[in-house]
């Protein structure tokens, strides 16, 4: 099977964790500041790379979950909260850890848990970080 590019997007960051991110199409501009820094205190609306990653991962994962639901013919509502932690290990080795809090309604817990794990196999973000980032799940239904 041939891979087909659906779309490509690009964002340029000037200044790293203390800079600005601007998308090529101009639709997205955000100031970046490391939490706890003077810049973050001066710019409380600023984001950070972990927050941006969390937004992308949560959106992607919820879409994958809804796609799995359609494939399995299970209708439900869902909401995904991604919590991304920046970790520092020995010798200043940085890494990430993720917790995905996945909430469903209109579905039983056992079915929902199965769908969440299938979505984890489908989601491009999950695939990209597989084996490199610890991902924990908190699955709840109401």
C-alpha positions as CSV (number, residue, x, y, z in Angstrom):
1,X,0.0,0.0,0.0
2,X,1.3,3.4,-0.9
3,X,1.4,6.2,1.6
4,X,-0.4,9.4,0.6
5,X,0.4,12.7,2.3
6,X,-2.9,14.3,3.4
7,X,-1.4,17.6,4.3
8,X,1.8,19.1,5.7
9,X,2.0,22.1,8.0
10,X,4.9,24.0,9.4
11,X,5.5,26.3,12.3
12,X,8.7,28.3,12.8
13,X,9.9,29.1,16.3
14,X,12.3,32.0,16.9
15,X,13.8,32.0,20.4
16,X,13.2,28.4,21.5
17,X,11.4,28.1,24.9
18,X,11.6,31.9,25.3
19,X,10.4,32.8,21.8
20,X,7.5,32.9,19.4
21,X,5.9,30.3,17.2
22,X,4.3,31.3,13.9
23,X,2.6,29.0,11.4
24,X,3.5,29.3,7.7
25,X,-0.2,30.2,6.9
26,X,-0.2,32.9,9.6
27,X,-3.3,31.3,11.4
28,X,-1.3,30.4,14.5
29,X,0.9,32.7,16.5
30,X,1.8,32.0,20.1
31,X,4.4,33.3,22.5
32,X,6.4,30.7,24.3
33,X,7.8,30.9,27.8
34,X,9.2,28.2,30.2
35,X,6.8,28.0,33.3
36,X,8.3,29.8,36.3
37,X,10.6,32.1,34.3
38,X,10.6,35.9,34.3
39,X,9.2,35.8,30.7
40,X,6.3,33.6,31.9
41,X,5.5,36.0,34.7
42,X,5.5,38.9,32.2
43,X,3.5,37.0,29.6
44,X,0.9,34.9,31.5
45,X,-0.8,34.1,28.2
46,X,2.3,32.4,26.8
47,X,2.3,28.7,26.1
48,X,5.1,26.2,26.2
49,X,6.1,23.2,24.1
50,X,4.6,20.6,26.4
51,X,1.2,22.5,26.4
52,X,1.3,22.6,22.6
53,X,2.2,18.9,22.4
54,X,-0.7,18.1,24.8
55,X,-3.2,20.0,22.7
56,X,-2.1,18.2,19.5
57,X,-2.0,14.8,21.2
58,X,-5.4,15.2,22.9
59,X,-7.0,16.3,19.6
60,X,-5.4,13.5,17.6
61,X,-6.2,10.8,20.1
62,X,-9.9,11.9,20.5
63,X,-10.2,11.8,16.7
64,X,-8.6,8.3,16.6
65,X,-11.0,7.2,19.3
66,X,-14.0,8.4,17.4
67,X,-12.7,6.7,14.2
68,X,-12.4,3.4,16.1
69,X,-15.9,3.8,17.4
70,X,-17.2,4.2,13.8
71,X,-15.3,1.2,12.6
72,X,-16.6,-0.9,15.6
73,X,-20.1,0.7,15.1
74,X,-20.2,2.0,18.7
75,X,-21.6,5.5,19.3
76,X,-20.4,7.5,22.3
77,X,-19.2,10.9,23.3
78,X,-15.6,11.4,24.4
79,X,-13.3,13.9,25.8
80,X,-9.5,13.6,26.1
81,X,-7.2,15.5,28.4
82,X,-3.5,15.1,27.8
83,X,-1.2,15.9,30.7
84,X,2.4,16.2,29.5
85,X,5.3,16.4,31.9
86,X,8.8,17.5,31.2
87,X,11.2,15.3,33.2
88,X,14.9,15.8,33.9
89,X,16.9,12.7,34.7
90,X,20.6,12.2,35.6
91,X,23.1,14.4,33.8
92,X,20.4,16.8,32.5
93,X,18.7,14.1,30.3
94,X,15.3,15.5,29.5
95,X,12.3,13.4,28.6
96,X,8.5,13.5,28.5
97,X,5.8,11.5,30.2
98,X,2.1,11.6,29.2
99,X,-1.1,10.8,31.0
100,X,-4.2,10.6,28.8
101,X,-7.4,11.0,30.8
102,X,-10.1,9.7,28.5
103,X,-13.7,10.2,29.4
104,X,-16.6,8.5,27.6
105,X,-20.4,8.7,27.9
106,X,-23.1,6.6,26.3
107,X,-20.9,3.4,26.4
108,X,-20.0,0.8,29.0
109,X,-16.6,0.9,30.6
110,X,-15.3,-2.5,29.2
111,X,-16.2,-1.6,25.6
112,X,-14.8,1.9,26.1
113,X,-11.5,0.6,27.5
114,X,-11.2,-1.7,24.4
115,X,-11.8,1.2,22.1
116,X,-9.3,3.4,23.9
117,X,-6.6,0.8,23.5
118,X,-7.4,0.3,19.8
119,X,-7.2,4.1,19.4
120,X,-3.8,4.1,21.0
121,X,-2.7,1.7,18.2
122,X,-4.2,4.0,15.5
123,X,-3.3,7.5,16.7
124,X,-0.3,9.0,14.8
125,X,0.9,10.7,18.0
126,X,0.8,7.5,19.9
127,X,2.7,5.7,17.1
128,X,5.3,8.5,16.9
129,X,6.2,8.3,20.6
130,X,5.8,4.5,21.1
131,X,8.8,3.2,23.0
132,X,10.2,6.7,23.7
133,X,7.6,8.3,26.0
134,X,5.7,6.6,28.8
135,X,1.9,7.0,28.3
136,X,-0.5,6.2,31.1
137,X,-4.2,6.1,30.8
138,X,-7.0,7.2,33.1
139,X,-10.2,5.8,31.6
140,X,-13.6,6.8,32.9
141,X,-17.2,6.5,31.8
142,X,-20.3,8.2,33.0
